Amino acid sequence: MAPIGPPVCDRTGNPLRTPCQTGTMDDALYEFSADAARIDAAWAHEMLSTHAYWAVGRTRAQQDAANAGSRCFGVYRRARGRQVAFARLVTDGVTFGWLADVIVDPAVRGEGIGKGLVEGIAAEADALGLRRTLLFTKDAHALYARSGWEPVAPPESWMVRWRHE
């Protein structure tokens, strides 16, 4: 069977690896964790500020403050404990959550890491009893839909306040 999707390449266009065929995180190689003490804050900031369109230009101090006000999650290589994915859930811990800053290291994209991360966070949100968990995405609707997210309905009931700089 042919690999799903294109190969992941380095900055010069050379293939680094071929994405896995199943799109499911290999639990023998990677582990999800809700332990905030395991978060590599420097790694998370580097990934977000250089690979996430929504966080380009975010300072380390801003990211650290955001992390401090959130429940943070990661996926790690079992062999070395190196972090390969990050996300945070801004929540009151009882009724509502906002999933933010979901990022997977480009070197392991296509291996189901994002799916494993999102499934782990959904389970954590369910365990808290959160009635509603929101997120914003421009391009990963299918990833989140697998774990129960759906478009906001009715959209006219929702409002947003933007601070324009």
C-alpha positions in Angstrom: 0.0 0.0 0.0 1.3 3.5 -0.9 2.1 5.9 2.0 -0.6 8.5 2.8 0.3 12.0 1.8 3.6 13.4 0.5 6.9 12.7 2.2 8.0 15.2 4.8 11.0 17.2 3.6 13.7 19.3 5.1 14.2 22.9 4.0 16.0 21.9 0.9 13.3 19.6 -0.3 15.0 16.3 0.6 12.6 13.7 2.1 13.1 13.1 5.8 10.7 10.2 6.1 7.6 8.8 4.7 4.4 9.3 6.7 3.0 6.2 8.4 0.2 4.4 6.6 -2.2 4.1 9.5 -2.2 7.7 10.8 -2.3 6.2 14.3 0.2 7.1 16.9 2.4 4.2 17.8 2.0 3.8 21.6 5.2 1.8 21.7 7.2 4.8 20.4 5.2 7.7 21.8 3.3 8.6 24.9 0.7 11.3 25.7 1.0 13.1 29.0 -1.0 15.6 30.9 1.8 16.2 33.3 2.6 19.9 33.0 6.0 19.4 34.7 7.2 17.4 31.6 6.5 20.3 29.2 9.7 21.6 27.5 8.7 25.3 27.5 11.6 26.3 25.3 10.8 23.6 22.7 7.0 24.6 22.8 7.9 28.2 22.2 10.3 27.5 19.4 7.8 25.2 17.6 5.0 27.7 18.0 6.9 30.9 17.2 8.5 29.4 14.1 5.9 26.9 12.7 2.5 28.1 13.8 0.9 30.9 11.7 -1.1 32.1 14.8 2.0 32.4 17.1 4.7 33.9 14.9 6.3 36.7 16.8 5.0 35.5 20.2 7.6 36.1 22.8 8.8 33.4 25.2 7.4 35.5 28.1 4.0 35.6 26.5 4.1 31.8 25.8 5.2 31.1 29.4 2.3 33.3 30.7 -0.2 31.5 28.4 1.1 28.1 29.6 0.8 29.2 33.3 -2.9 30.0 32.7 -3.6 26.7 31.0 -3.5 22.9 31.3 -0.6 21.9 29.1 -0.2 18.5 27.3 2.5 16.9 25.4 3.5 13.8 23.4 6.9 12.4 24.0 9.2 9.8 22.5 9.4 7.0 24.9 13.0 6.1 24.3 14.5 9.6 25.1 11.5 11.5 26.6 11.9 14.2 23.9 8.8 16.2 23.3 7.3 16.0 19.8 3.9 17.7 20.3 2.3 20.3 22.5 -1.2 21.8 23.2 -2.9 23.7 26.0 -6.4 23.9 27.3 -7.5 27.2 28.7 -10.3 26.1 31.2 -12.1 26.9 34.4 -11.8 23.1 35.0 -15.5 22.6 35.4 -17.7 23.9 32.5 -15.7 25.3 29.6 -12.4 24.9 27.8 -10.6 26.5 24.8 -8.1 24.2 23.0 -5.1 26.3 21.8 -1.6 26.1 20.5 -1.8 22.6 19.1 1.5 21.9 17.4 3.4 18.8 16.2 7.1 18.7 15.4 7.3 18.8 11.5 9.8 15.9 11.6 7.1 13.5 13.0 3.9 14.8 11.2 2.0 12.1 9.5 2.7 9.6 12.3 -0.6 10.1 14.1 0.9 12.2 16.8 -1.7 15.0 16.4 -4.5 12.5 16.5 -3.0 11.0 19.7 -2.6 14.4 21.3 -6.1 15.5 20.5 -7.7 12.2 21.6 -5.8 12.5 24.9 -6.9 16.1 25.5 -10.5 15.2 24.7 -10.4 12.4 27.2 -9.0 14.8 29.8 -11.8 17.3 29.0 -14.4 14.6 29.4 -12.9 13.5 32.7 -13.2 17.1 34.0 -16.9 17.1 32.9 -16.5 20.1 30.6 -19.7 20.7 28.8 -18.2 22.7 26.0 -14.7 22.9 24.5 -14.0 25.2 21.7 -11.1 25.7 19.3 -10.3 27.6 16.1 -8.7 26.0 13.1 -8.1 27.1 9.5 -7.0 23.7 8.2 -7.4 20.8 10.6 -11.1 20.2 10.8 -10.9 16.5 10.1 -8.4 16.0 12.9 -10.6 17.5 15.5 -13.9 16.0 14.1 -12.5 12.5 14.8 -12.5 13.5 18.5 -16.0 15.0 18.6 -15.5 18.7 17.6 -18.0 20.1 15.1 -18.8 23.5 13.6 -20.4 25.9 16.0 -24.2 26.1 15.7 -25.9 28.3 15.4 -23.1 30.7 14.5 -25.2 33.7 15.1 -25.3 32.9 18.8 -21.5 33.2 19.1 -19.6 36.4 19.3 -16.0 37.4 19.4 -14.2 40.5 20.6 -11.0 41.3 18.7 -8.4 43.7 20.0 -7.1 45.6 17.0 -3.6 46.8 17.3 
